Amino acid sequence: ITAVVMAQAAQMNVLELNAPLRVEHDKKRRQFSIRLNGSHDRAVLLYEYVGKKTVDLQHTEVPEAYRGREIAKHLAKAAMDFVVEEDLKAHLTCWYIQKYVKENPHPHYLEHVLH
């Protein structure tokens, strides 16, 4: 019985690998998030407006148990797509977003990045 309970507990902490990740954008709180494990855990990307049409993509955080599964990549893509769609300029304070843009140097991203 103990092994079964432990296996269930371990399973609860594992993200369904084939479950699609849905990025939610809360414009009031200025964050993108992905609910993990139902809604118990969440990965977030925080940003601030630093001008009328300028955002600072500040911080990306994925709970430790979920790292290394490219979850942050979904947040970074959603944030950069938002910047492009809203025709904003972006400061990339977050090291992960800097890395994401470097690895995905799409012209439509690059023209919105402030250096």
N, C-alpha and C positions, 0 to 999 in steps of 0.2 A: 504494500500500500504506500509506503513512504516514497519509493522510487517513482510511482505514478504521480503522487502529489508534487514531487520535485520536478518531474518532467512537465507537468502542467504549469507550474510556476515559471519554469524556464521558457516555456512556449509563450506565456503571456508577455514576456519581455522581448520577444522576437517579432520584428515587423514582418507581416505577411509579404513575402518576396514578390508575389504577383499581384498584390493589391496596388491599384494605381494611387500614386501620391497626388493629393489635391492641395494646391497652394491657395490659401485664402488671403485676401488683401483687406486689411482693416485700415482705411484711410484716416479715420479719426485718431487711431492710436499710432499711425504711421509705422505699420509693420506688416510683413508678409509672414505667414505661418503655415506649417503643415502639422496636422494632428497625427500623432503616432500612437499605436496601441489603443485604438478607440479614440478617446480624447484625453487620456491620462497624461501623456507626455506630448510636448510639442517642440518643433524646431522653429526658430524665428530669425528673421532678418529685420533689423531696425534701421529706420532712416529718419532724417529731419529735413525740413525745408530750411535752407540757409539764405534764400532769396526768393523772389516771386516765382522764378522758373528754374531754380537751382536746388537740387537735393544733395544731401551728404549721405551716402550709403555707409552706415557706421559700423554695424556689427552683425555677424551671423553666428548663431549658436545652435548646435545640435547636441542633445543629451548624449553623454558618453556611451551609453549602451547601443546607440544607433550610428555612431561614427563609422566612417569608412564605407558607407553604402551609397555615396553620391546624393545624399538627401540635400545637402547645402547647395549642390549644383542646381536643383530645381528652384530653390529660393533665389539664387543669383540670376538665373534665367528670367524668372518672373519679374524681378526688380529691374533688370536691364530692359526687358520688353516694355514695362511700365514707363521707364524713362523715355524710350523711343516713341511710344504711343502718345504720351503727353507732351512730346517735344520739349523735354527738360534737359538741363545740363546736369552732370553728376560728378561730385567729388567721390572718389573711391577710397574712403578711409579704411574700410575693412580689407584686411590682407586677403581674405578668401575671394572677395569680388575682384580684387586686382588680379589674382591668379586666374579666375574664371574668364575675365576679359582677355587676358594674355593668351589663354588656351583656346578662346573662341573669338578671334579678332575680326568679327564681322564689321564691315565699314559702317553699318547703321548703328552699331554700338560705339565704335571709336569716335564718330563725329559728335557724340553726346558726352564724351568723357573730358573733364577738365584736368589739365596737367599742372 
